[in-house]
Every structure is written in structure tokens, then in C-alpha cells.
Amino acid sequence: MLVLASHLISGLASPELYLDPGSGSMLLQLLLAAILGVGVVLRTQWARIKSLFKGKDSSEDDTDDEE
């Protein structure tokens, strides 16, 4: 993503390259989709992420809830 942004910024000085409204809209949608995608992955995998930092196995968390 950072590479794409740097290429776009460096290419704006060239008179042959330009961003029309359709390109800008597509880039905005791409950015929003990436942000929302990361949010969905974090929400669905939150127990596994927490277990990485706690040092517990995620299956242990499930058995603790049943007791």
C-alpha cells in the first residue's frame, strides 16, 4: 500500500500521468475495503490473538467457559 502511494505521488509530477475522479474513487474504495477487511479478521480471530499474548491455547479458553 505504501509502495502504491509512493508511486502515485512520485508520478504526479509527470504530465503524462493524472488521476481522474474514477481512479480516485477506486483508490478510496480499495483503502476502505482494506481497513474493513483488517477489522473483520481481527474480530473473527480475536480469541487467537489474545491467546498469543496470554500464552494460553485458544482451546483452553473454550473449556474454561464450559466449567
N, C-alpha and C positions, 0 to 999 in steps of 0.2 A: 504494500500500500504506500509506504514511504517512497519506494523507488518510483512508483507511478506518479506520485505528486512531484517528485523532483524532476522527472522527465517533462511533466506538463509545465512546470514553472520555467525550466530552462528553455523549453521550446516556444514559450510565448514571445520571446524576443524575435524569433524568426517570422518574417512577414508571410511565409507560406503556410504557417500553422495558426489556426484560430479555433476557438471553442464557440460553436453555435449553441443556441438555447437547448436543443435536443441533446447535445453532448453533456452540457452542464446538468441537465435533468437526469441523465443516465448515471453520471458520476455521483450525484446526490443520492439516487436510489441505491446504488452499489454501496455507498458508505452507510446508509441507514440499514440496509439488509445485513451488512457485516456486523454492525453494532447489535442489532436484534438477534442475529444468529448466535453471537457470543453469549448474550443474555439467556437464550433458550438452553444452550449447552450447560451453562453454569447452573441454571435452575434444575435441570434434569439430573445433573451429576453432582449436586451439592453434597450429598452424603459421602460420596467417594472422595471429594476434595477435602472435606473436613477430616475424614479418616486418615488422609495422608499426613496432615499436620498433627493429629492427635496420636498417631501411632497405632491406632486400633484398626482391626479388619472391619470392613463395612458389614460383613455377615454377623459379627459380634454385636453390632448396634441393633440388628433386627431381632436377635434372640433376647436382648435386654428388654426390648419393648414388650415381648410376649410374656415375660415373667411377672 
